[in-house]
Amino acid sequence: MNTLPILLILLACASPGLDPELEAALQDTLDQERDRGEAPGATLAVYISDQGTWAGASGMGDLSAEVPTAVDDRFKVGSITKTFVATVVLQLVAEEALDLDAPLAEVLPDAPHASEVTPRQLLNHTAGYVDYVTTLTFLGSMDQERTPEELIALIADEPLQFEPGTAHSYSNTHFALLGMAIEAVTGGDYAAQVRARALEPVGLSATFVPSDQPVEGRMAHGYLGEGYDPQDVTDALSPTGPWAAGEMVSTAEDLVLWGRALYGGEVLTAAQLDAMTTDTALPDGSLAAYGLGCQIEDVEGLHTVGHSGSTHGYQSRLRYAETDDGRVIVMATLVNNFLAEADTIDAAAWAVVLRY
């Protein structure tokens, strides 16, 4: 891989911004859909390859202090974290430090069911582990700091939900185990690998792994509840809870930059990117719309790859698409209420972009 920072490559190809009419339409859509969904605040960033990048903000980032949302507000991005962890895993595979199809026991011999599952099955959610975030113990003490081993201990006595590789069931346990696997083969924190292999090369200066580093810049407060008077839950969840499955913090603009680099082929080899973004084939002939740390879905009739995120107080969406006329479109949507669907803003914004 070229050692020149990817950011320089991306900046060389960038143009100042989108068509002014499109920018105005996107801002109107952001305002209308945020209000319709009763989200306190939201940010939206859009990149179109033949135009450039635009970012907008709407609503309030802090209700009690009456602080409006700003485009550079940091939001917890939940399971978009999985795109970073999957990238590090695949890079380690390319370096022959990890084998996707060997038993997990080769790197984590003490993990439950480690001889039955593989890293590939963890990446595509066909391993079958029960999701530790759904346990009553976790839900009853989300502010508690936990080690990765303590997270896995929450489900250690649970049987697998099915024979590994035979079905698909999304589970945060899978990515907690992948974070542990990264640490086992590198001898360091998974967060350091994310910084060295993703954040720094791509120039993601507003993206953080908070269990390992302080978040710089202003955080949008996170809320839980319907309407415009919800509970502030910004600090109610320890980042060691979601950990490698969903703890990261970012901005809409940084996520768009990440989507451009990752899905545009600047971070992984072509073969690895193809594997990441391809539906998982199951033994019964069906396809799970999930690759290796990547959700695959149609948005407004357009094939997209990326990931969604939901965490205590926040929702997020990152989508990448290539259109029939050769354009690349990347969009990131961030909302600061767990119960206000980011999908309503996301889908409406895609519809606007595709009309222009």
C-alpha positions as CSV (number, residue, x, y, z in Angstrom):
1,M,0.0,0.0,0.0
2,N,1.3,3.5,-0.8
3,T,2.7,5.0,2.4
4,L,1.7,8.6,1.3
5,P,-1.1,9.6,3.6
6,I,-4.4,8.8,2.0
7,L,-5.7,12.2,3.1
8,L,-3.4,13.9,0.6
9,I,-4.7,11.8,-2.2
10,L,-8.3,12.5,-1.3
11,L,-7.7,16.3,-1.0
12,A,-6.1,16.4,-4.4
13,C,-9.3,15.0,-5.9
14,A,-11.7,17.2,-3.9
15,S,-13.6,20.2,-5.1
16,P,-14.9,23.0,-2.9
17,G,-18.6,22.0,-2.4
18,L,-21.9,20.9,-3.9
19,D,-24.2,22.8,-6.2
20,P,-25.7,25.7,-4.1
21,E,-29.3,24.6,-4.9
22,L,-28.5,21.0,-3.8
23,E,-26.9,22.3,-0.6
24,A,-30.0,24.4,0.2
25,A,-32.2,21.4,-0.5
26,L,-30.1,19.2,1.8
27,Q,-30.3,21.7,4.6
28,D,-34.0,22.0,4.2
29,T,-34.4,18.2,4.3
30,L,-32.2,17.9,7.3
31,D,-34.2,20.5,9.2
32,Q,-37.6,19.0,8.2
33,E,-36.7,15.4,8.8
34,R,-35.0,16.1,12.1
35,D,-38.1,18.0,13.3
36,R,-40.4,15.3,12.0
37,G,-38.4,12.6,13.9
38,E,-38.3,14.8,17.0
39,A,-34.5,14.5,17.3
40,P,-32.9,17.2,19.4
41,G,-30.0,17.7,16.9
42,A,-28.5,16.2,13.8
43,T,-25.6,16.6,11.4
44,L,-25.3,15.5,7.8
45,A,-22.3,15.3,5.5
46,V,-22.5,14.4,1.8
47,Y,-19.7,13.8,-0.7
48,I,-20.3,13.6,-4.5
49,S,-17.3,12.8,-6.6
50,D,-17.9,15.3,-9.4
51,Q,-18.7,18.2,-7.0
52,G,-17.2,17.9,-3.5
53,T,-18.4,17.8,0.1
54,W,-21.1,19.6,2.1
55,A,-21.9,19.4,5.8
56,G,-24.9,20.8,7.7
57,A,-26.2,20.9,11.2
58,S,-29.7,21.2,12.6
59,G,-31.4,21.5,16.0
60,M,-29.7,21.5,19.5
61,G,-26.5,19.8,20.6
62,D,-27.3,20.6,24.2
63,L,-30.9,21.2,25.2
64,S,-30.3,22.4,28.8
65,A,-27.7,25.0,27.8
66,E,-29.6,25.8,24.6
67,V,-26.5,25.3,22.4
68,P,-27.3,24.7,18.7
69,T,-25.7,21.7,16.9
70,A,-22.6,22.5,14.9
71,V,-21.2,20.6,11.9
72,D,-18.0,19.7,13.9
73,D,-19.9,18.4,16.9
74,R,-18.7,15.0,18.0
75,F,-21.3,12.2,18.2
76,K,-21.0,8.6,19.5
77,V,-21.2,6.5,16.3
78,G,-22.0,3.1,17.8
79,S,-21.5,0.2,15.5
80,I,-19.8,2.2,12.7
81,T,-16.9,1.3,15.0
82,K,-17.1,-2.2,13.5
83,T,-15.9,-0.8,10.1
84,F,-12.6,0.2,11.7
85,V,-12.2,-3.0,13.7
86,A,-12.9,-5.1,10.6
87,T,-10.3,-3.1,8.6
88,V,-7.6,-3.7,11.2
89,V,-8.5,-7.5,11.3
90,L,-8.2,-7.7,7.5
91,Q,-4.9,-5.8,7.4
92,L,-3.5,-8.3,10.0
93,V,-4.7,-11.2,7.9
94,A,-2.9,-9.7,4.9
95,E,0.3,-9.5,7.1
96,E,-0.3,-13.2,8.0
97,A,-0.6,-12.3,11.7
98,L,-4.2,-13.7,11.7
99,D,-5.9,-16.5,9.8
100,L,-9.6,-15.7,8.9
101,D,-10.5,-19.4,8.7
102,A,-8.5,-20.9,11.5
103,P,-10.2,-21.7,14.9
104,L,-10.4,-18.6,17.1
105,A,-8.6,-20.8,19.7
106,E,-5.3,-20.2,17.9
107,V,-5.3,-16.6,19.2
108,L,-7.8,-16.7,22.0
109,P,-7.6,-20.2,23.5
110,D,-9.6,-19.3,26.7
111,A,-12.5,-17.7,24.9
112,P,-15.8,-19.7,25.1
113,H,-16.5,-21.9,22.0
114,A,-13.1,-20.8,20.7
115,S,-12.4,-24.1,18.9
116,E,-15.8,-24.0,17.2
117,V,-15.7,-20.5,15.5
118,T,-13.4,-18.6,13.2
119,P,-12.5,-14.9,12.8
120,R,-14.4,-14.8,9.5
121,Q,-17.6,-16.0,11.3
122,L,-17.1,-13.3,13.9
123,L,-16.8,-10.6,11.1
124,N,-19.9,-11.7,9.3
125,H,-22.0,-12.5,12.4
126,T,-22.4,-16.2,11.6
127,A,-20.5,-17.4,14.7
128,G,-23.7,-17.6,16.8
129,Y,-22.7,-15.9,20.1
130,V,-25.4,-14.4,22.3
131,D,-25.1,-10.6,22.4
132,Y,-23.7,-9.5,25.7
133,V,-25.3,-6.1,25.5
134,T,-28.8,-7.8,25.8
135,T,-28.0,-9.4,29.1
136,L,-29.8,-8.1,32.2
137,T,-26.4,-7.7,34.0
138,F,-25.1,-5.4,31.3
139,L,-28.3,-3.4,30.9
140,G,-28.5,-2.9,34.6
141,S,-25.0,-1.4,35.0
142,M,-24.1,0.3,31.8
143,D,-22.0,2.9,33.5
144,Q,-19.7,0.3,35.0
145,E,-16.2,0.0,33.6
146,R,-15.5,-3.5,32.3
147,T,-12.5,-5.3,30.8
148,P,-13.0,-7.2,27.6
149,E,-12.8,-10.4,29.5
150,E,-15.6,-9.2,31.8
151,L,-17.7,-8.5,28.7
152,I,-17.3,-12.0,27.4
153,A,-17.9,-13.5,30.8
154,L,-21.4,-12.1,30.6
155,I,-22.3,-14.8,28.0
156,A,-19.6,-17.4,28.6
157,D,-22.0,-20.0,29.9
158,E,-24.5,-19.5,27.1
159,P,-24.5,-22.0,24.2
160,L,-24.1,-20.8,20.7
161,Q,-27.4,-19.9,19.0
162,F,-26.7,-22.2,16.1
163,E,-23.9,-24.2,14.5
164,P,-21.3,-21.7,13.4
165,G,-21.6,-20.7,9.7
166,T,-25.1,-22.0,9.3
167,A,-27.1,-18.8,10.1
168,H,-26.7,-15.1,10.6
169,S,-27.4,-13.3,13.9
170,Y,-25.9,-9.8,14.6
171,S,-24.1,-9.8,17.9
172,N,-21.7,-7.3,19.5
173,T,-20.0,-10.2,21.2
174,H,-18.4,-11.0,17.9
175,F,-16.6,-7.7,17.6
176,A,-15.6,-7.7,21.3
177,L,-13.8,-11.0,20.5
178,L,-12.3,-9.5,17.4
179,G,-10.9,-6.6,19.5
180,M,-9.4,-9.2,21.9
181,A,-7.9,-11.0,18.9
182,I,-6.3,-7.9,17.6
183,E,-4.7,-7.3,21.0
184,A,-3.6,-10.9,21.2
185,V,-1.7,-10.9,17.9
186,T,-0.3,-7.3,18.2
187,G,0.5,-7.3,21.9
188,G,-1.1,-3.9,22.3
189,D,-4.4,-2.1,22.6
190,Y,-6.8,-2.4,19.7
191,A,-7.3,1.3,19.9
192,A,-3.6,1.9,19.0
193,Q,-4.0,-0.3,15.9
194,V,-7.1,1.7,14.9
195,R,-5.2,4.9,15.2
196,A,-2.1,3.7,13.4
197,R,-3.9,1.9,10.6
198,A,-7.0,4.1,10.0
199,L,-7.3,7.4,11.8
200,E,-3.8,8.7,11.2
201,P,-3.3,7.5,7.5
202,V,-6.7,8.8,6.5
203,G,-6.4,12.0,8.5
204,L,-9.4,11.5,10.7
205,S,-8.5,14.2,13.3
206,A,-12.0,14.4,14.8
207,T,-12.4,10.6,15.4
208,F,-11.6,9.0,18.7
209,V,-11.5,5.7,20.6
210,P,-12.6,7.1,24.0
211,S,-11.7,4.1,26.2
212,D,-8.1,4.8,25.3
213,Q,-8.0,8.6,24.5
214,P,-9.8,11.7,25.6
215,V,-12.3,13.1,23.0
216,E,-11.2,16.5,21.8
217,G,-13.7,19.1,20.7
218,R,-17.3,19.6,21.6
219,M,-19.6,16.6,22.1
220,A,-23.2,16.8,21.2
221,H,-25.2,15.6,24.2
222,G,-27.0,12.3,23.8
223,Y,-30.6,11.8,24.8
224,L,-33.1,9.0,25.4
225,G,-36.8,9.5,25.1
226,E,-39.6,10.7,22.8
227,G,-40.3,14.3,22.1
228,Y,-38.1,17.4,22.9
229,D,-37.7,16.9,26.6
230,P,-35.8,13.6,26.8
231,Q,-33.3,12.4,29.4
232,D,-29.7,13.4,28.9
233,V,-27.7,10.2,28.8
234,T,-24.4,11.5,27.4
235,D,-22.3,9.9,30.1
236,A,-24.6,7.1,31.2
237,L,-22.7,4.4,29.2
238,S,-19.0,3.6,29.9
239,P,-17.1,3.4,26.6
240,T,-15.6,0.1,28.0
241,G,-19.1,-1.4,27.5
242,P,-19.5,-1.2,23.8
243,W,-15.7,-1.2,23.4
244,A,-14.6,-2.6,20.1
245,A,-18.2,-3.3,19.1
246,G,-19.3,0.3,19.2
247,E,-17.5,2.9,21.3
248,M,-16.0,5.3,18.8
249,V,-16.8,9.0,18.5
250,S,-16.6,11.0,15.2
251,T,-18.1,13.8,13.1
252,A,-20.2,13.5,10.0
253,E,-17.4,15.0,7.8
254,D,-14.8,12.6,9.3
255,L,-17.1,9.6,8.6
256,V,-17.5,10.7,5.0
257,L,-13.8,10.9,4.6
258,W,-13.5,7.4,6.1
259,G,-16.1,6.0,3.8
260,R,-14.4,7.5,0.8
261,A,-11.1,6.0,1.7
262,L,-12.3,2.6,2.9
263,Y,-14.9,1.7,0.3
264,G,-13.0,3.6,-2.4
265,G,-10.2,1.1,-2.2
266,E,-7.5,3.2,-0.5
267,V,-7.2,1.2,2.8
268,L,-7.6,-2.5,1.9
269,T,-6.5,-4.7,-1.1
270,A,-9.1,-5.1,-3.9
271,A,-9.7,-8.7,-2.9
272,Q,-10.2,-7.8,0.8
273,L,-12.6,-4.9,-0.1
274,D,-14.6,-7.2,-2.3
275,A,-14.9,-9.8,0.5
276,M,-15.8,-7.0,3.0
277,T,-18.6,-5.7,0.8
278,T,-20.1,-9.0,-0.5
279,D,-23.2,-10.6,1.0
280,T,-22.6,-13.7,3.1
281,A,-23.8,-16.9,1.5
282,L,-25.5,-19.3,3.9
283,P,-25.7,-23.1,3.5
284,D,-29.4,-23.0,2.8
285,G,-28.7,-20.9,-0.3
286,S,-29.9,-17.6,1.2
287,L,-27.8,-14.4,1.5
288,A,-27.3,-12.3,4.6
289,A,-27.0,-8.7,3.6
290,Y,-23.8,-8.3,5.6
291,G,-20.2,-8.8,4.5
292,L,-17.1,-8.6,6.8
293,G,-18.0,-5.8,9.1
294,C,-20.2,-4.2,6.4
295,Q,-23.9,-3.8,6.0
296,I,-25.2,-4.0,2.4
297,E,-28.5,-2.5,1.5
298,D,-30.5,-0.6,-1.1
299,V,-31.3,3.0,-0.3
300,E,-33.7,4.7,-2.6
301,G,-33.1,1.9,-5.1
302,L,-29.3,2.4,-5.0
303,H,-26.9,-0.3,-3.9
304,T,-24.9,0.9,-0.8
305,V,-22.3,-0.4,1.5
306,G,-21.5,0.9,5.0
307,H,-22.8,0.6,8.5
308,S,-25.4,1.9,10.9
309,G,-24.8,2.7,14.5
310,S,-27.1,2.8,17.6
311,T,-25.8,3.5,21.1
312,H,-27.1,4.9,24.3
313,G,-28.2,8.5,23.3
314,Y,-27.2,8.4,19.6
315,Q,-27.9,7.0,16.1
316,S,-25.6,7.1,13.1
317,R,-25.5,6.0,9.4
318,L,-22.6,5.8,6.9
319,R,-23.4,4.8,3.3
320,Y,-21.2,4.6,0.2
321,A,-22.5,4.1,-3.4
322,E,-21.4,4.2,-7.0
323,T,-24.0,5.2,-9.4
324,D,-24.5,4.0,-13.0
325,D,-23.1,7.2,-14.4
326,G,-19.8,6.7,-12.4
327,R,-20.4,9.1,-9.5
328,V,-19.3,8.2,-6.0
329,I,-21.7,9.3,-3.3
330,V,-20.9,9.0,0.4
331,M,-23.2,10.2,3.2
332,A,-23.0,10.2,7.0
333,T,-26.0,11.1,9.3
334,L,-25.6,11.6,13.0
335,V,-28.5,12.1,15.5
336,N,-28.3,12.7,19.2
337,N,-31.3,10.7,20.4
338,F,-31.4,6.9,20.5
339,L,-35.1,6.9,19.8
340,A,-35.1,9.3,16.9
341,E,-34.4,7.3,13.7
342,A,-31.4,8.5,11.7
343,D,-32.9,6.5,8.8
344,T,-35.6,9.2,8.2
345,I,-33.0,11.8,7.6
346,D,-30.7,9.5,5.7
347,A,-33.3,8.2,3.2
348,A,-34.7,11.6,2.5
349,A,-31.2,13.1,1.9
350,W,-30.3,10.2,-0.5
351,A,-33.6,11.0,-2.4
352,V,-32.6,14.6,-2.7
353,V,-29.1,13.8,-3.9
354,L,-30.4,11.4,-6.5
355,R,-32.8,14.0,-7.9
356,Y,-30.0,16.4,-8.8
